[in-house]
Amino acid sequence: MFVALAMASCSDSNPVLKIEGGEVIGVQTPTKGIIAYKGIPFAAPPVGNLRWKEPQPVIPWEGVKVADTYGDAAPQTTWDPESFYGREWRASGSVPFTEDCLYLNIWTPAAGKTGKKLPVAMWIHGGGLREGFAYEPEMDGGEDWASRGVILVQITYRLGSIGFFSHPLLSAESPHGVSGNYGLLDQVAALKWIHNNIEQFGGDPDNITIFGQSAGAGSVQSLCASPLSKNLISHAISMSGGGLSSASPGVPLDSAQLANKNMMDYFKKTTLEEMRALSFEDLRQMSADYTAATKKSVMWSRIVDNYFLTGTFYDVALANEIADIPYMFGMTANDSRDATEAIGDFCALRAEKSSKPAYAYLFRRQLPGDENGAFHSSDLWYVFHSFRHSWRPFTAGDEELSLKIVDFWTNFAKYGDPNGKGGGVWTPYTPEVPEFMVFDADEEKAICTMTDTPKYEGASPRK
């Protein structure tokens, strides 16, 4: 729970800030001058009658909130500790999972300096829209990012049956006549909160980069395509989220409503009161039982509803209706699927449609410690320089590669150019110069090279 305190000590370096809802104070991190704010609510708890509704305004509090504790993560089925990712992240542990999950975390070197105008980066975690949370150990990079003059904001959002459930009765009660996409609307609410409040933390509301990995990368693409959010974004990074592909995910609203109505009818749940009374575990078990009995799967996915989304990312990008900003798209060499062509196609399309650059990359470092290679999500340790949380025997080369990657990512947040203000070796991908930056390392050094033949090496077996 996020606790309200009547009084809190403060200093010039850690002042009390006034934000939506009330006053807040952060905590000093081990890095001098970097203040962290953990568990700030960006919307009202989406519980009770607010389940399956658009995020609502923050509930005001009294006194000064001490933002020293992460908020709860969204309900989910956690990784088996003996599975590949369960061993890799070791992340679930004592993390509380509840529907009261709309919180964000901020790391800043300029708390209270409203004229500082530092660039801001909003991180969206992955997990198939079913699992994950903002502060997993491999994403612990706030101090590194803030030390480079970029305010890092991590957000949590509703997942699975709580975040992407659509039903005709929900659409009927919605002022927009739609349902589903609640997790994506949470992300829009967080983006708007940042725009409205980040000056208190020393940030520039007109320089917000969004970046995410896997389902978070898909969310980045959706936010860049949505009329509700695209005008709030300055730069975007999509990590292992594909590119320009007609297979871009997006379920039509009518199809999503019908599939979920059929499931609820099967269990004789015909009113919203009955549905909202179900626990997350009830919904999980019902979905499993329904699939087993009917052979019809229930998917929790982004929905093309003509409100949040007017089409898939593919459709909106081809129509040149996505945010007209610099982009960075990439993947790992042993990712879940080969998206090198789709990434190249997206960057080439942007070169045709816009004067803003699009950069492509391939993360090829075969991680030390086993033979799983550059598997899906392996680049997270490098983007956040979070090796201290990993069991792997990272080398001096890995350390150098991570520092270079953090520099590239934070430079992109600052300038829309990963090289920095003066340009450099990483050139935009264009039809004339169709090159990817390839990130690799050996035991001694980082190896970063441009190539027009990025090689996907097959999905990792993840043993």
Secondary structure, 3 states (H helix, E strand, C coil): CCCEECCCCCCCCCCCEEECCEEEECEECCCCCCEEEEEEECCCCCCHHHCCCCCCCCCCCCCEEECECCCCECCCCCCCCCCHHHHHHCCCCCCCECCCCCEEEEEECCCCCCCCCEEEEEEECCCCCCCCCCCCHHHCCHHHHHHCCCEEEEECCCCHHHHCCCCHHHHHHCCCCCCCCHHHHHHHHHHHHHHHHHHHHCEEEEEEEEEEECHHHHHHHHHHHCCCCHHHCCEEEEECCCCCCCCCCCEEHHHHHHHHHHHHHHCCCCCHHHHHCCCHHHHHHHHHHHHHHHCCCCCCCCEECCCCCCCCHHHHHHCCCCCCCCEEEEEECECCCCCHHHHHHHHHHHHHHCCCCEEEEEECCCCCCCCCCCECCCCHHHHCCCHHHCCCCCCHHHHHHHHHHHHHHHHHHHHCCCCCCCCCCCCCCCCCCCCEEEEEECCCCEEEEEECCCCCCCCCCCC
